[in-house]
Amino acid sequence: MKSKSDNKFDSIPAAAVQYIREHKGNIIIDDLTNNFGISKRQFERRFRSAIGVSMKSYARIVRFLHIKSLIKEKPQESLLNIAFDNGYYDHAHLTRDFKKMAGSMPSEMR
C-alpha cells in the first residue's frame, strides 16, 4: 500500500540538481546544503532517495561530462587550464578523476 508521501514531489533535490548543473558540477556541498534550512544529513538522504546517488557523486558526474565536452570542443586548450577552470588543483587530480569515470586518460579524448 502506498502512502501519501510516495507521490509527493520533493523540490529540494530538484533544486539541488539544477544548482549542480548550473555550476557544471563545480560546487562545495556544504555551501549548497546551507542554503536550504535543513540538516546536511537530511538533505543528503532526500537527495539520494530522489536521484539515486549522493550529491557528491552526482556533482562529479556532471563535472566529468562538462570537462569531457570541453576537451572535445576545445582540443587546443591545455588540460592544465581546463583543470584549473573547473575546480581542480592540478592536472593530476583531473587525470585521476577522468580515469575513474571514463577508464581512459583525458588526453585520449582528443
N, C-alpha and C positions, 0 to 999 in steps of 0.2 A: 504494500500500500504506500502510495506517495504522500509525502507531507506537503503542506502549502509552500514551504521553502524550496522544494525541488524545482519548481517552475519559476522561481524568483531570479531575476537578472541582478547580478552583483556589479554595480557600476565602478567599484573601487579597482578590481583587476582590469577592467576595460580601460579606465583612465590611466592606469599604470602602463598598460601595453601601448597606448597612444603616446605617452610621455617617452617611453623607451624608444619607440620608433622615431619620434621627432628628433631625439638626441642620438640617433643611429647607434644605440647600444652603449654609448659612452657616458655612463651615469655613475653616480655614487648611490648605492642602495639606501643608506641611511638618510641622505638628503631627500630621496623620493618618499620614504616611509614617514618622515617627519611632517610632510605636508597634508596628511590625511586624518590626523587626530585619533588614530588607533595605535595600539602597540605594534612594534615591529613583528613580533611573533604572530599576532593575529593577522596582520597584513600578509605575511609570508604564507600562512595557512590558507587564507582566502585566495591568494594568487595561484598557489599550486593546485588548489581544488578546481579553480575555473580554467586554468591554462594547461595544467598537466606537468609543468616543470617549475623549478624555482625561478624567482626573479633574476638571480644572478645567471643562471643557465640561459634564460631567455635573452637577457641583455648580451651575453657572449655570442649567442647565435645571430642576433641582429647585427652586432658589430662585425662579426665574421662575414656575413653576407654583404654588408656595406663595403668592407675592405676588399673582398673578392671582386666586387663590381668596379671599385676604383682601380684595382690592378689591371683589369681588362680594359677599362675605358681610358686609362692614362698610363700606357706602357712606358712612357718616357720619365714618369715621376719616380724618384728613388723610393725604395722600400723604407728607408730610414725616415724620409719625410712623411710618408703615409703612416708609419708607426707613430711618430710624434703628433701628427694632426688628429689621430684617433685615440689618444689617451695612453699609448704605450710609452714606457720609459726608455726603451731602446729597441733595436732591431731584433734582438734575441727573444724578447717576450712576444713580439708579433709572430716570429717564426715558430716558436713553441706552441702558441695558441692555434696558429694556422695548421700546423702539422696534426694537432689533436683533432681539429674539426674536419680537415679535408684529407688527411692521410698523405699529404704532399707538402712540399715547400712552396712558399708564396711565389718565388721566382719561377716555378714550373707552371704558373698560371698565365704567364705572358705569352 
